[in-house]
Amino acid sequence: MKLRVVELLLVSTLPAMVLAAEGLPDLSLVIATIFAGTLAAGSANAFNMVIESDLDKLMARTAKRPVVTGQISKKNASIFATLIGLLSLVLFWIFTTALATLLALIAIVFYVVVYTMALKQRTAQNIVWGGAAGCMPVLIGWAAVTNSLSLTAWAFFLVIFFWTPPHFWALAIKYKDDYAAAGTPMLPVVATKARVLKEMWFYTILMIASSIWLILAAALPTWSLAITVVLGLVFAVQLVGLKESSAEYAKVAGKIFQWSITYLSLLSILLVAAQLLS
């Protein structure tokens, strides 16, 4: 289920629910949404492992995954992925809203079919468009509370959408040889360092702009806007250290990857605090 990845996805679910409720949402709704969301994301990830098992064999980072080693057969993994996916949708339907259920289904199908099967091995922009699946927890969390989507929800969606490319490309730089061995055209594999850095800057700037829009759309306090800008600038400073000629290029990319996780976590905490204190 790649639960460490799922944990990162769900970081944005709770603040979306707090913003939607303009305060603390019902605890039972939060628990149901988080649990069902974990199953939905885990289902998509399990299907991903089945589909990519032959490619995973070629990458040192993924060579010990259970389907690759034979610890779990493709058939059993597929059954598991299907069952927990269906269970997640049932839980969403019973305990949240129809819109949240539909969005969860779209997220699973998008990640498995559009990203894993259609885009990942065909374009260097795979993570840009495929990454939209990782933004869905924001919309799902919002819809679970309101059964609707507002401009604020879409602003939050865009923050995650623009955050994803620099986050993932930093990881892809670190594991460039792995992706090359698997023939996966991640941008750092097929493009120059200059182009990779240029695109990382492009999406980082859009991420910062979207985060400002999010604060304004949610009518959060001015102090939260100031902190949001600071967080974005710290993210940008990390990119400054990514020098093409540096001997520690991959090491710096690894630090950017780690900071991107910290950034998203801090932003989520900030959104919750700002909403509850406003």
N, C-alpha and C positions, 0 to 999 in steps of 0.2 A: 504493500500500500504506500510505500515511501512516506512514512509518517512524519519524518523530519521536514519533508517538502510540504506536506499537508499542514503542518503546524505553521509554517510561514504563510501559507495561503489564508489560513483562518485568522491570522493576526489582524486582518482588515475587516473581518466580519463583525466583531463586537462593536468597534467604533461606528460602523455603518448603522448598526441597530440603535446605538445610543443617539446618534444624530437624527435618525428617523423618528425616534420616540421623543426627541427633545428632552431627554432625561433617561433614567434607568428603565429599560424595558422589563417586562415580566420575566422573572428568573426561569420559569418553566419553558418559556418560548426561547430564551437564549440557549438553554441546555439542549432542547430539541433541535434547534437550528445548527448549533455547533456539532452535535453528534451526527445528524443527518448529513451535514456538509462534509464531515470527515469521511463518512462512508461513500459519498458521491465522488470526492476527490480520490479516495483510495481505490474505488472501482476504476476510474479513468487511468490511474497509475498502473494498476494491475494489468489492464488491457494493454497498456503501453509496453509493459515488460514481456507480454506474450508476443506481441507484434514485432518487437525489436530484439528478441532473444538472440537471433543470429548475428545482429550487429553488436550486441552487448558482449559477445564472445571476443570481439576484436579489440575491445577497449579495456585497459587495465583497471580503470575506475569502476567498470560495471561487470567484469568477468566473473565475479563471485555472487551475482544475483541468483536467487533460488531457481528460477526457470532455466538459466544458463547452465548451472551445475547439475540440473536434473533432480534437485531436492524436491521440486514441485513440477509435475508434468504440465505441458501446455494446456491439456484438456482440463485438468483440475484447476489450474489458475484461471482459465476462462470461465469455468463454472462459478468459482469464487467471486470473480469480478462481476459476473452477471447478477449473482444473488445479492451481493452487498449494494450493487447499483439499484436494483429493484427495491430493496429494503429502504434505501435512502429516499427514494421517491415516495414510497408509501408513508414514511415518517414525515416528510415535508407536507404531503397532502393532508394527513391527519392533524398534525400539530401546528402547521404554519398556514400558508395561503396557496391558492391555486397558482398565482404568478411566481412565487418562490419555487414551487414544484416544477413549473415549466422552465424556469431559468436554470435550475439544477440539471434537468434533462438536456437542455441546450449545451450547458457547460461540458457534460460528459461526452456528448456526441461531437462537439467541436474539438475537444482535446484529442479524442481517439481518431476520428475520421479526418477532420480538416488538418490538424497539426501533425499527428503521428503518421497517418497514412498518406496524406496528400502533399504536405508542405515540407516536412523536415528534411527529406532526402532530395528535394527538388530545387530549393531556393535558399540563398543566403539570408533572405529576409524572413526565414521560417519563424524565428522567435518573435519577430515584430507582430505578425498577424496571429500566429499560433498562441502567443502570449495573452491574447484576449481572454482565453479560457481561465487564466490565472486571475483575471480581474473580476470574474463573475461572482466570487464570494461577497464582494461589496454590494452588487445589485441584489443578490439573493438575500443577504442580511437585511437590506432596506425593504425589500418586498415582503419579507417574513413579518415585518412590523406593520406595514401600511397597505400591502397588496397593490402597490403602485410604485412608480419611479419618478423622482423629481430631478430638477437640474442639479441639485446638490449631489444626488446619487451618481449622476453622470460625471460630475466634476471629480468625484472621488474615483470613479472608474478610470478616468483619464490619467489621474495621478499614478495609479498602478500600471496602466498601459504604457505610459512613457517611462516609468521606473524600470520596467522589465528588461528592455534591451541592454542598457548599460550594466545592469545587474548580471544578466546572463552572459553577455559578451566578456565581462571580466572573468567569469568562470571558464568560458571557452578559450580565453587566452592561456589560462593556466593549464588547461587540458587540450591544448591545440593538437598535439601529436595523437592523442586518443581519437579525437574526432576525425583527423586525417586518415588514420588507420581504418576507421569504419566507413570512410567515404562520405561522411556527413558534411555538407557545405556550410558549416557555421561561418559567419562573417570573418572571424580571425583566421580561419583556415584558407579562405579563397581570396581575401582582400589584403591590401598593404596595411601596415601599421598606421600609416597616415590616414587612410580612409576609415579604419576602425575607430580611431580616436575622434575623427571628425563627426562620425555618426553617433558616437557615445556622447559627445558634447551637444549635438542636436537634440537628442532625446532628453538629456539631463536638463537643458534649458526649458524644454516644453514641460517637463515634470515639475520644475520649480514654478513655472507660470500657472500650471494646473492646480498646484497646491495653494497658490494665492487665491485663485478663483474659488477653490473649495472653501477656504476660510470665509471669503466674502459672501458666497452663496448661502453658507450655513449661518451667517450673521453672528459669527463667534467674536469674542473680545479682541480688541486691537493688540493686546499683548501676545495673543496666540498667533496673530499674523506675523509679528516681529520674530517670534521663535521659529515659525515655519520658514521664513526667509533665511534665518541663520542656519537652520538644518540643511536647506538647499545649498547654501554657499559652502558649507563644510563638505557636502557631497562634491561640489564643483572643484574644491581645492584638491580633493583626492585625484581628480583627473589631471590636474596640473603636473602631478608627479609621474604621470605615465609618459615617459620620454621614449621616443622611438629608438634612440641609440643607447639607452641605459642597459647595463649588464644585468640589472635587477628588474627588467621589464615584467616578467611573469610574476615576480614576488609582489611588485606594486599592484598588479592586476588582482592578485589574491587579496590584498588589503582593501581594494575598492569593493570587491565582492563581499567581504565581511562587513565593511562599513554600510553597504547598501542594505544589508539585513538590519543593522542597527538603526539606520535611518528610518526604515519602514516601521520598526518597533516603536521608536521614539515618537514618530508622527502619530501613530495610532494612540499612544498614551496621551499625547498632547490633545488630540481631538476629543477624547473622552473627558479629560480634565477640563478643557475649555467649555464643553457643553454643560457639564455638571456645575461648573462655577459661574456660568453666565446668568 
